[in-house]
Amino acid sequence: QVQLVESGGGLVQPGGSLRLSCAVSGFTFSSYGMTWVRQAPGKGLEWVSDIRSDGGSTYYSDSVKGRFTISRDNTNDTVYLQMNSLKPEDTGVYYCARPGSYWGQGTQVTVSS
């Protein structure tokens, strides 16, 4: 059974940081690229970041480039999203996914003073 379980969300003030984690089970994690996607309240899905299977290449949307860092631990089957300099517009539900296949349940991030 495939599972993707996100954690690490919460309420943070503007300028603060959060680190999201996504623990994966049920498939060979090290063989697949992974992605983070978010959905702001009342809006559609927005791609945030990708990482290749070996972690050698990473990609970011312009809205988060320079502030967010994606990484992975292929020993512990976990993908991370380090989020710094958070802005209110980063508020939303953050999902990790194996592109085209599986999604987690999401974790809420709220950036507010």
N, C-alpha and C positions, 0 to 999 in steps of 0.2 A: 504494500500500500504506500503510495507516494504521499509524503507530507512536506509542506513548507510552512514553517512556523516563525512568524516575525515577532520581534520583541524590541523594547528600548524606546518606544514612543512615549510621549508625555507632553506636559505643559512647560514651556520655556520662554524666557523673556527675549525680546529682540536683541540680537548680538550674541546670544548664547549658543550652546552646542548640544548635540545629541548624537549618540551612536546607535544606529539600528543594526540588529542582527537577524539573520534568517537561517534557521537550522533546517537542514534538508535530510530526508531519508526516503528510501524506496527506489532510488535509481543511482547510477554511478555518477556521482556529483562531479568528479574530476574530468568527466568527458564532455561536459556541457557548459556553454556560456550561460551567464545569468544576467538578469536585468532587474532594475528597480523602476517602478512606475508609481505615480501618485495621482490622487484625485482630490482636487480642492472642492469645498462645499458648493454644490450646485453647478459644477463644471464637469467636463469630460476627463478622460484619462490623459495624463501627460507623461511621456517617457522622460526619465530622469538620467539613467546611467546604465551602461553595459560593461561587463567584464568577460574576457575570453576565458576559455576553460582552464588554461594554464596560468591565468592572471597576468599574462604578459602584455596585454593591451587593454586599455580602458577608454571609455567614451562618455561624454557628458553633454547634456543639453546646455545651451547658452545661458539659460537662467540659473544654473547651479555651478557652472564651470568656475574653478578657482575657490569655491567654498566647500564643495562636497568631494569626498574621496571614497571610491568603491574599492573593496579589497575582498579577498577570499582566503580561506584556509581549507585546502583540499585534504588535509589530514582529519579535520574535524567536521567536514562537510557543512561549512558555514560561509555565508556571504555577508559582508558588512557594508554599511553606508555611514561614514563619518560626516556629520553635517555641522559646519561651523558658520559663524556670522549669520545666524538664522534671521530671516525676515518674516513679517506677518504673512506675506504672500507664499511662504513655504508651508503654510498650514494646510493639512489635508490628511487623507489616509494613504499610507505608503505600503505598497505591495512589492514583494519579491516574486519573481517568476522565472521559470525555465521557458524561454521564448517559444510561443506557439503550442505550449503543452500544459504546464501546471502553474497554478497560482497559490499564494498563501492567502490567509484570511485578512491580512492587513493590520497595521498598527497606526493609531491616531497620533499625529503630531500637531500640536497647537502652539503657535508662536504669538504671544500676546503679553502686553504689560498690564 
